[in-house]
Amino acid sequence: MMTKEFTIQAKPYGFELDLETTALIIIDMQRDFLYPGGFGEQLGNDVSTTSSIIPNVKRVLDKAREKGMLVIHTREGHRPDLTDLPASKAKRGGGIGEEGPMGRILVRGEYGHDIVDELQPIEGEVILDKPGKGAFYQTDLETILKNKNIKSLLLAGVTTHVCVQSTIREANDRGYECLMLEDCCAAFDKKDHEDSIRMINQQGGIFGWTTESKNLLEAIN
């Protein structure tokens, strides 16, 4: 019988993983955040830092599919009429809803809002549209996880210090065990990424565990 339970080398200590009760959540790997000319670059960021993790995420995604794990893709964005866009976010959001090189910025249904070509979801994978930073906020993520009997989460995506960390904190409060894949996450500023790793795994894993994807792949192979 194929092994379903593994111990992954991680910080601050080994992460116990059961494939049947673990989901992979890939956060906001959208063209607007990763491709030149998108929202991220419009804000003055170097998107090569975020796009560089695509191959790592793809390897983990391929393995999750091979093992039959639940895969969830999230996209940050708003309704076309922007009725779910708070005035405070609109004020500081860098032009959300305005026309950009990839369509209206962070608006659902636009080219830039969708997931990058390399990581497009396949049939059966969940696509979760969220209006905020955390993946639990105003979404049915918790219902999906409970219905699938999920207890642990593998997290990848962008940006580490905003949407990834927000989701881990939300998941932690709801009782989920979280393993952030360090080299499958990125921030526009390297220090923000490194600080986020420490925030998550410090004090005995106050919010969860972190590791490099090679440790995950080696264990489940």
Backbone bond lengths (Angstrom), bond angles and torsions (degrees), N, CA, C in turn:
res aa  C-N    CA-C-N  psi(-1)  N-CA   C-N-CA  omega(-1)  CA-C   N-CA-C  phi
1 M - - - 1.458 - - 1.524 109.37 -
2 M 1.333 116.14 136.83 1.462 120.35 -177.05 1.528 110.96 -69.64
3 T 1.333 115.55 135.08 1.460 120.95 179.77 1.528 110.48 -67.25
4 K 1.327 116.26 135.66 1.461 122.07 179.64 1.522 112.49 -112.87
5 E 1.341 116.46 -13.31 1.459 120.97 -175.28 1.528 110.38 -115.13
6 F 1.326 115.22 136.36 1.461 120.69 -174.93 1.534 109.38 -142.90
7 T 1.324 114.92 157.93 1.458 121.23 170.13 1.521 107.39 -112.69
8 I 1.326 116.04 121.84 1.460 121.99 -177.09 1.528 109.28 -99.88
9 Q 1.331 117.09 128.95 1.461 120.61 174.32 1.522 108.59 -62.19
10 A 1.326 117.00 123.72 1.464 121.14 -174.05 1.520 109.97 -154.54
11 K 1.307 115.39 173.08 1.465 122.49 172.78 1.521 107.99 -108.05
12 P 1.338 118.43 136.51 1.474 128.42 6.21 1.532 113.67 -86.39
13 Y 1.349 118.19 -9.57 1.472 120.93 176.09 1.530 107.40 -160.64
14 G 1.332 116.98 178.12 1.451 121.50 -173.42 1.523 113.80 -56.48
15 F 1.323 115.25 140.09 1.461 122.60 179.61 1.519 108.86 -101.58
16 E 1.333 116.77 122.78 1.462 122.10 179.92 1.520 109.00 -84.89
17 L 1.332 116.46 121.79 1.463 122.04 -174.26 1.525 110.39 -124.03
18 D 1.321 116.11 128.32 1.459 123.81 172.92 1.525 106.61 -114.51
19 L 1.314 117.31 115.22 1.469 120.71 -175.47 1.521 112.77 -56.43
20 E 1.321 117.34 -33.29 1.458 120.52 -175.21 1.526 112.80 -73.66
21 T 1.338 116.74 -21.34 1.465 119.48 -178.65 1.529 111.78 -119.17
22 T 1.330 116.48 23.00 1.466 121.70 -178.90 1.523 109.90 -121.26
23 A 1.308 116.46 138.60 1.470 122.30 176.62 1.516 109.48 -119.80
24 L 1.328 115.52 147.68 1.463 122.16 172.22 1.527 107.94 -98.86
25 I 1.321 116.16 122.06 1.465 121.34 176.62 1.527 108.36 -111.04
26 I 1.307 115.90 118.16 1.465 122.15 179.22 1.524 107.31 -105.29
27 I 1.317 115.70 114.47 1.459 121.65 -167.49 1.524 112.29 -98.52
28 D 1.308 115.05 117.68 1.474 124.06 165.14 1.523 115.53 54.37
29 M 1.321 116.97 39.83 1.475 120.07 176.01 1.529 107.97 -81.15
30 Q 1.322 115.07 65.59 1.459 123.33 -172.73 1.525 111.72 -100.66
31 R 1.311 115.31 154.08 1.463 120.25 179.62 1.528 110.89 -58.30
32 D 1.322 118.05 -36.85 1.460 121.00 -179.08 1.524 112.44 -61.56
33 F 1.330 117.73 -26.16 1.460 121.89 -178.01 1.523 113.66 -99.76
34 L 1.345 116.92 -19.52 1.459 119.29 -171.35 1.519 114.48 -117.69
35 Y 1.307 118.34 -23.65 1.455 120.76 -175.17 1.531 111.38 -99.15
36 P 1.320 117.55 146.54 1.465 120.68 174.77 1.532 110.54 -57.57
37 G 1.322 115.37 139.74 1.450 121.06 179.05 1.507 114.80 91.29
38 G 1.341 116.58 -5.30 1.453 120.38 -179.03 1.513 113.53 -86.58
39 F 1.315 114.85 -169.68 1.458 122.87 -176.74 1.525 111.68 -59.23
40 G 1.349 116.48 -44.78 1.465 119.86 -178.22 1.512 112.52 -60.01
41 E 1.322 116.22 -44.80 1.463 119.93 179.97 1.524 110.78 -69.75
42 Q 1.322 116.99 -33.99 1.457 120.47 179.03 1.520 111.62 -60.90
43 L 1.336 116.08 -29.58 1.462 120.79 178.53 1.528 112.36 -81.10
44 G 1.345 116.83 1.44 1.454 121.03 177.26 1.511 114.48 94.85
45 N 1.330 117.10 15.07 1.458 120.77 -177.99 1.532 111.88 -93.27
46 D 1.318 114.56 155.41 1.460 121.49 174.64 1.523 107.83 -89.79
47 V 1.334 117.90 103.69 1.462 120.90 -174.82 1.522 112.81 -75.34
48 S 1.318 118.23 -4.70 1.465 118.67 175.47 1.529 110.76 -65.27
49 T 1.336 117.22 -24.83 1.466 120.14 178.53 1.520 111.19 -70.31
50 T 1.320 116.97 -36.11 1.458 119.87 179.75 1.526 111.80 -83.33
51 S 1.311 116.99 -40.06 1.464 119.08 -178.84 1.527 112.43 -69.01
52 S 1.326 116.89 -20.68 1.475 120.24 -176.60 1.526 112.69 -65.60
53 I 1.326 118.20 -20.29 1.467 120.11 -177.54 1.528 112.66 -87.59
54 I 1.328 117.78 -5.11 1.464 120.19 -176.62 1.534 112.06 -53.91
55 P 1.349 120.05 -47.54 1.472 118.80 -179.84 1.534 113.42 -60.34
56 N 1.330 117.39 -38.86 1.467 120.60 178.77 1.523 111.06 -64.91
57 V 1.318 115.77 -45.06 1.466 120.17 179.22 1.527 110.10 -62.49
58 K 1.332 116.01 -40.07 1.468 120.02 -179.95 1.522 111.37 -62.20
59 R 1.315 118.36 -40.16 1.460 120.65 178.83 1.525 111.38 -63.20
60 V 1.328 116.14 -42.90 1.465 119.73 179.03 1.533 110.09 -68.04
61 L 1.307 116.99 -41.84 1.463 120.79 178.82 1.527 110.84 -60.44
62 D 1.314 117.07 -44.80 1.465 120.96 178.94 1.526 111.14 -59.63
63 K 1.327 116.26 -42.42 1.464 120.12 -179.69 1.531 110.64 -68.29
64 A 1.327 117.25 -40.46 1.469 120.15 177.82 1.525 110.92 -60.83
65 R 1.321 115.94 -40.72 1.470 120.12 177.53 1.526 110.71 -64.82
66 E 1.320 115.76 -42.88 1.466 120.45 179.60 1.524 111.30 -59.77
67 K 1.336 116.22 -38.06 1.460 121.53 -177.14 1.526 112.82 -86.88
68 G 1.326 117.41 -2.73 1.459 120.09 178.25 1.510 115.13 74.73
69 M 1.333 117.06 25.03 1.461 120.79 179.80 1.526 111.23 -75.24
70 L 1.307 115.85 156.45 1.458 121.42 172.13 1.525 108.47 -70.19
71 V 1.329 117.20 126.47 1.467 122.72 179.28 1.512 108.77 -117.68
72 I 1.333 115.62 130.77 1.465 122.29 -179.75 1.524 108.53 -126.23
73 H 1.316 116.59 127.22 1.461 122.74 175.45 1.524 107.96 -107.61
74 T 1.334 117.39 132.44 1.457 119.54 175.24 1.525 110.80 -110.30
75 R 1.336 114.86 153.30 1.465 121.90 175.64 1.531 107.47 -136.79
76 E 1.322 115.65 126.25 1.461 118.92 173.91 1.529 108.95 -85.31
77 G 1.318 115.77 130.63 1.454 118.95 179.36 1.520 110.62 175.82
78 H 1.303 114.95 174.33 1.463 120.38 -172.02 1.520 112.17 -126.69
79 R 1.318 114.20 162.68 1.460 121.14 176.38 1.528 109.25 -60.54
80 P 1.323 117.56 149.46 1.469 119.49 -179.76 1.529 113.86 -56.70
81 D 1.345 117.07 -30.32 1.473 118.85 179.47 1.529 112.30 -86.27
82 L 1.344 116.87 -1.20 1.474 124.48 176.54 1.529 113.21 61.01
83 T 1.313 117.51 22.16 1.469 119.54 179.44 1.528 112.28 -69.88
84 D 1.326 118.23 -15.61 1.464 121.22 177.65 1.527 112.10 -102.15
85 L 1.318 116.70 14.62 1.465 121.80 179.67 1.529 109.73 -100.96
86 P 1.343 118.02 108.94 1.457 120.05 179.34 1.535 111.13 -62.73
87 A 1.315 116.01 146.51 1.466 120.22 -179.92 1.524 111.28 -58.84
88 S 1.335 117.20 -35.69 1.468 120.39 -179.07 1.520 110.88 -65.53
89 K 1.336 117.29 -38.90 1.462 120.41 178.70 1.522 110.67 -72.21
90 A 1.326 116.56 -38.49 1.465 120.18 178.31 1.530 110.91 -61.59
91 K 1.320 116.06 -37.12 1.461 121.44 -177.30 1.520 111.48 -66.42
92 R 1.352 116.32 -36.37 1.460 120.93 -175.31 1.523 112.73 -107.91
93 G 1.316 117.31 6.11 1.459 120.75 -168.18 1.502 116.81 -87.79
94 G 1.321 118.99 -1.61 1.453 120.31 176.14 1.510 115.17 75.53
95 G 1.323 116.73 27.12 1.462 119.10 174.51 1.514 115.40 99.60
96 I 1.330 117.93 28.13 1.462 120.62 177.74 1.529 109.70 -57.49
97 G 1.311 115.68 130.73 1.457 121.45 -179.37 1.515 114.02 93.89
98 E 1.336 116.70 -16.63 1.461 119.87 179.04 1.527 110.57 -80.71
99 E 1.301 115.98 160.50 1.463 120.97 -179.35 1.535 109.93 -73.21
100 G 1.329 115.75 130.77 1.454 121.97 177.48 1.513 110.70 -128.72
101 P 1.328 117.59 -177.32 1.470 120.40 -178.72 1.528 113.21 -60.61
102 M 1.327 117.50 -24.07 1.469 121.22 -178.30 1.516 112.09 -113.51
103 G 1.328 116.27 26.15 1.460 120.17 -176.73 1.513 110.77 100.03
104 R 1.301 116.42 -171.53 1.465 120.29 179.88 1.526 109.73 -64.06
105 I 1.314 115.57 132.85 1.462 122.24 -171.89 1.522 111.61 -69.00
106 L 1.345 114.41 125.80 1.468 123.44 178.33 1.530 112.94 52.51
107 V 1.304 115.52 42.66 1.464 121.71 175.32 1.522 108.24 -115.56
108 R 1.314 115.64 131.41 1.455 121.52 -177.50 1.535 110.86 -60.45
109 G 1.321 114.39 136.45 1.454 120.07 179.99 1.513 114.03 94.99
110 E 1.325 117.39 -13.01 1.459 121.23 179.39 1.539 109.80 -84.30
111 Y 1.307 116.18 155.96 1.463 121.75 -177.27 1.529 111.23 -58.42
112 G 1.321 117.20 -44.80 1.456 120.87 -177.39 1.513 113.78 -68.57
113 H 1.328 116.88 -23.37 1.461 121.13 -179.29 1.521 111.99 -74.13
114 D 1.320 117.24 -23.37 1.454 120.29 -172.91 1.526 111.94 -79.21
115 I 1.323 114.99 165.97 1.462 123.40 -178.69 1.527 110.29 -71.31
116 V 1.317 116.31 145.43 1.465 121.48 -177.69 1.532 110.83 -57.17
117 D 1.307 115.45 152.71 1.466 121.39 -175.05 1.526 112.38 -56.41
118 E 1.320 116.19 -38.29 1.466 120.69 -174.64 1.527 113.62 -67.12
119 L 1.334 117.26 -20.78 1.470 121.73 -173.60 1.519 112.78 -122.67
120 Q 1.314 117.04 22.42 1.463 120.37 -177.76 1.535 111.31 -55.11
121 P 1.324 117.88 134.51 1.467 121.40 177.69 1.528 111.61 -62.45
122 I 1.321 115.19 153.00 1.454 121.06 173.95 1.524 108.69 -109.97
123 E 1.304 116.27 170.98 1.457 121.43 -178.45 1.527 110.53 -56.57
124 G 1.321 115.84 133.35 1.452 121.72 179.36 1.514 114.30 97.99
125 E 1.335 117.55 -15.41 1.462 120.22 177.58 1.527 110.15 -88.17
126 V 1.315 114.69 144.15 1.463 120.95 -176.76 1.521 110.46 -80.74
127 I 1.330 116.44 133.29 1.462 122.00 171.57 1.519 106.76 -113.17
128 L 1.317 115.58 119.96 1.459 121.60 -173.45 1.523 109.78 -115.44
129 D 1.317 116.99 114.29 1.462 121.00 176.39 1.518 109.68 -91.61
130 K 1.312 115.61 128.20 1.463 121.33 -176.77 1.522 110.60 -126.84
131 P 1.320 118.73 140.85 1.466 120.99 179.47 1.520 114.00 -88.26
132 G 1.337 116.62 -9.10 1.457 120.10 -176.21 1.515 112.11 -123.76
133 K 1.327 114.84 -163.03 1.456 120.51 -177.69 1.526 111.82 -80.62
134 G 1.322 117.09 -51.00 1.453 121.04 -179.71 1.517 112.05 -76.04
135 A 1.338 116.30 145.26 1.461 120.69 -176.38 1.525 113.17 -77.65
136 F 1.328 117.87 -11.60 1.465 120.38 178.17 1.525 112.06 -90.02
137 Y 1.316 117.05 -18.97 1.463 120.95 -174.43 1.532 111.30 -72.03
138 Q 1.326 116.38 118.30 1.465 123.84 178.41 1.533 112.90 54.97
139 T 1.340 115.79 38.24 1.466 121.16 174.48 1.530 108.40 -134.40
140 D 1.322 115.92 172.77 1.464 120.37 177.18 1.529 111.79 -102.23
141 L 1.336 116.62 27.05 1.460 120.78 -178.74 1.517 111.90 -57.90
142 E 1.313 117.99 -45.89 1.464 120.09 -176.93 1.530 110.97 -63.15
143 T 1.310 116.91 -38.80 1.469 120.66 177.32 1.529 110.61 -62.23
144 I 1.329 116.52 -44.02 1.468 120.94 179.23 1.525 110.48 -60.98
145 L 1.319 117.33 -47.11 1.464 121.24 -178.19 1.529 111.28 -63.47
146 K 1.316 117.32 -41.00 1.468 120.37 179.66 1.523 110.77 -67.34
147 N 1.322 116.98 -42.32 1.462 120.17 -179.78 1.529 112.34 -64.26
148 K 1.340 116.28 -28.10 1.465 121.49 179.30 1.537 112.28 -95.56
149 N 1.328 116.58 6.14 1.474 122.17 178.90 1.528 111.99 57.29
150 I 1.328 116.29 40.50 1.467 121.62 179.59 1.525 110.00 -85.05
151 K 1.326 114.55 134.56 1.462 120.48 179.59 1.534 112.53 -120.16
152 S 1.339 116.97 -23.21 1.462 121.33 -177.67 1.520 110.26 -128.49
153 L 1.328 115.35 149.82 1.459 121.16 -177.77 1.520 110.73 -127.55
154 L 1.330 115.97 134.33 1.460 122.37 166.82 1.513 106.73 -99.32
155 L 1.325 117.81 130.40 1.455 120.40 -174.58 1.514 112.12 -121.34
156 A 1.339 114.10 133.01 1.460 122.88 176.90 1.519 107.58 -138.16
157 G 1.339 116.90 161.56 1.458 119.14 173.74 1.512 114.38 129.47
158 V 1.325 114.22 -163.16 1.459 121.84 -175.74 1.537 110.35 -134.51
159 T 1.321 114.73 158.09 1.450 125.43 -18.73 1.525 108.69 -89.06
160 T 1.336 115.70 152.64 1.457 120.28 -172.06 1.519 112.42 -55.76
161 H 1.333 116.48 -44.65 1.466 120.17 -171.87 1.523 113.26 -85.73
162 V 1.332 117.47 -7.93 1.468 119.24 -178.16 1.533 109.47 -113.07
163 C 1.330 117.68 -86.21 1.460 119.97 -171.92 1.525 113.38 -72.45
164 V 1.334 117.63 -35.74 1.464 119.24 178.52 1.522 110.07 -67.86
165 Q 1.325 116.39 -51.19 1.463 119.13 -178.23 1.526 111.60 -65.03
166 S 1.326 117.44 -38.14 1.466 120.08 178.03 1.523 110.78 -60.22
167 T 1.325 116.57 -42.57 1.463 120.80 -179.55 1.517 111.28 -66.98
168 I 1.328 117.76 -40.68 1.466 120.88 178.34 1.523 110.46 -62.77
169 R 1.308 117.33 -42.45 1.466 120.20 179.00 1.531 110.98 -63.75
170 E 1.323 116.13 -42.69 1.466 119.85 177.74 1.530 110.94 -62.52
171 A 1.336 116.19 -42.70 1.464 121.08 -179.05 1.526 110.86 -66.24
172 N 1.319 116.43 -40.27 1.461 121.55 179.37 1.528 110.75 -59.11
173 D 1.315 117.53 -44.04 1.456 121.30 179.48 1.520 112.32 -65.70
174 R 1.335 116.49 -22.13 1.465 120.97 -179.28 1.527 112.39 -96.13
175 G 1.339 116.75 4.32 1.452 120.49 173.52 1.509 116.19 92.05
176 Y 1.330 118.32 9.98 1.459 120.90 178.74 1.522 110.93 -87.56
177 E 1.337 116.37 142.85 1.456 122.44 175.15 1.523 107.56 -87.70
178 C 1.324 117.43 126.54 1.470 121.90 -172.05 1.518 111.98 -118.39
179 L 1.327 115.31 132.08 1.461 121.87 173.51 1.518 108.09 -119.68
180 M 1.329 116.31 111.71 1.454 120.76 177.39 1.523 109.74 -87.85
181 L 1.330 115.56 127.66 1.462 121.12 178.76 1.523 108.40 -87.20
182 E 1.326 116.25 104.71 1.465 122.45 -168.29 1.525 112.91 -57.15
183 D 1.335 116.86 -45.53 1.460 120.00 -176.85 1.522 113.13 -86.62
184 C 1.327 115.98 5.77 1.469 121.77 172.55 1.518 110.59 -109.08
185 C 1.333 115.89 9.70 1.463 122.54 176.13 1.530 108.17 -125.62
186 A 1.317 116.38 156.42 1.461 119.62 179.86 1.519 110.28 -156.72
187 A 1.326 114.23 153.53 1.464 122.72 171.17 1.521 106.82 -126.42
188 F 1.311 116.68 160.15 1.463 119.68 177.98 1.526 111.16 -66.68
189 D 1.339 116.16 -27.48 1.464 122.42 177.87 1.526 107.88 -111.26
190 K 1.327 117.46 123.43 1.459 122.06 -176.63 1.523 111.91 -58.69
191 K 1.328 117.42 -36.24 1.463 120.06 -179.20 1.525 111.14 -65.37
192 D 1.333 117.03 -38.81 1.462 119.90 177.11 1.526 110.44 -59.56
193 H 1.322 116.63 -40.77 1.460 121.89 178.84 1.531 110.68 -64.17
194 E 1.332 116.61 -49.05 1.459 120.68 -177.78 1.525 111.77 -65.60
195 D 1.321 117.12 -40.22 1.469 120.53 178.35 1.528 111.07 -63.78
196 S 1.315 116.33 -36.59 1.462 120.39 -179.53 1.523 111.13 -66.03
197 I 1.323 116.59 -39.80 1.466 120.26 177.59 1.519 110.06 -57.89
198 R 1.325 115.65 -47.22 1.464 119.85 -179.83 1.527 111.47 -64.05
199 M 1.317 117.44 -41.27 1.471 120.61 -179.83 1.524 111.93 -59.65
200 I 1.320 116.24 -36.27 1.460 120.25 -176.07 1.520 111.74 -75.61
201 N 1.346 117.85 -45.85 1.472 118.80 -171.46 1.524 114.78 -97.05
202 Q 1.336 118.37 -0.45 1.454 119.36 -178.20 1.532 111.10 -71.38
203 Q 1.331 115.91 167.87 1.467 123.94 177.26 1.527 111.98 52.60
204 G 1.337 115.77 45.04 1.451 119.68 176.78 1.514 114.22 75.99
205 G 1.327 115.86 19.82 1.463 119.75 -179.99 1.512 111.43 89.31
206 I 1.324 116.30 54.49 1.462 120.60 -173.45 1.530 112.57 -59.95
207 F 1.324 117.16 -34.40 1.468 120.82 175.65 1.520 112.66 -114.00
208 G 1.340 117.05 -18.43 1.449 119.35 -179.40 1.514 112.13 160.63
209 W 1.321 114.92 -157.91 1.464 123.11 -178.05 1.526 109.52 -115.99
210 T 1.328 115.94 159.24 1.460 120.96 172.82 1.527 108.90 -136.04
211 T 1.325 115.44 149.24 1.464 120.57 177.59 1.512 109.35 -161.71
212 E 1.324 116.26 168.06 1.460 120.63 172.50 1.524 109.03 -86.63
213 S 1.316 115.49 150.77 1.462 120.18 -174.77 1.523 112.77 -61.34
214 K 1.331 118.13 -28.27 1.464 120.13 -179.57 1.520 110.99 -61.11
215 N 1.340 117.64 -33.65 1.467 120.54 179.23 1.519 110.73 -67.90
216 L 1.309 116.29 -39.13 1.465 120.40 176.20 1.526 111.00 -64.25
217 L 1.325 116.02 -49.02 1.462 120.66 -175.09 1.529 111.75 -66.55
218 E 1.327 115.72 -39.84 1.469 119.19 178.53 1.534 111.21 -63.05
219 A 1.307 116.28 -39.41 1.469 119.95 -177.87 1.524 112.16 -68.66
220 I 1.321 116.76 -47.23 1.463 118.53 -174.88 1.519 113.37 -82.88
221 N 1.342 116.75 -8.67 1.460 119.83 172.52 1.532 111.08 -78.81
